[in-house]
Amino acid sequence: MSHTFKGMLVLAGLFVLAAWGFAGGGITDMVLVVVSYVVVVYAGLMSVLWLTRRRHPRPDLGDGERTDSFGDWTSRDVETSTGPVRGSLAAIETLLPIAAVAVGMVAFAIVLHFAGHA
């Protein structure tokens, strides 16, 4: 699995763990179960897509492009719907939103933990 997908899965797991820092009873726990379910479905879909891509490689790509390392991928241009961008920028733009949410949720959970015990 590519490093970008692995990073997305790790950040999604961090988000779920931090969200459970808000558990306290009542309706909150039910909402956390729903959030956890959505993230598990997200992770499952990403895994299925990765396995499908691995099992059915694109025939229009040469062997060299299919076996490129992550470092090679980040140093060349990647086609997107808005035009070509550098691979490293595409990886950052993919990981940045989920990283911001996960780190923010961890910060909120830490603040809630210390504010609740004061």
Secondary structure, DSSP 8 states (H G I E B T S, - for coil): --HHHHHHHHHHHHHHHHHGGG--STHHHHHHHHHHHHHHHHHHHHHHHHHHHHHS--TTS-HHHHT--HHHHHHSEEEETTEEEEHHHHHHHHHHHHHHHHHHHHHHHHHHHHHHT-
